[in-house]
Amino acid sequence: MTETPTPATATTPPAPVFPPGRYGRRREPRRRRPLVVAGLALVVVVVGVLVSIRLYKNYGDPAYDAQVVTYTDISDAGLTLTFRVTIPEGGQATCVLRARAKDGSEVGRQEVRVQESSGDGATTTVTERLVTTAEPFIGEVLRCVPAQ
C-alpha cells in the first residue's frame, strides 16, 4: 500500500544546491527594455507608411486607369497603339507607352499627354504612333498619372 500525501504533509522540493565554482556563476535575469522594443516598433511603422505612400504614388491612383485596346501597323520602325484612359472631369494625364521586342527588351518608350475630351470624366480613347529602334512585338501602357 502506498500513501498519498495530504496537503498537510506535501512539501515542495527545495531548489537544487550546486557545488561552488563547479558550474560557473549564475546570471541574474536580464532587465527588459520596453523603450527599445517600442522604438523599433515605431521605426517599422514609419518605414511601412513611407513604402505605402511611395507605392500608392506609383501604382495607386485609380482615377487614371489605362487599358490597351489594340496595337497595329507593326513595322521595323514602330507600331500604332490604341488605348483607353479614364481621367477625372476636366483633367489631364501623362501616359507612358512602351514597345518591347520578342526577347522582352524595350525597343521604344514615349510619354503622351492626354486631355479628358467628353467633359464628364469618362474614358478617352487615344491612338498614338510609337517609334521604335527595332521591330516591336507588343505595345503597352505602363502607367498614366496626373499631368504635371
Protein Blocks (a to p, Z undefined) as FASTA:
>chain_A
ZZdddfklpccdddddddehklopadddddddfklmmmmmmmmmmmmmmmmmmmmmmmmm
mklccddfbdchiafkbccddddddddehiacddddddddfkopafbdcddddddfklno
pacddddddddfbdcfbdcdfbacddZZ
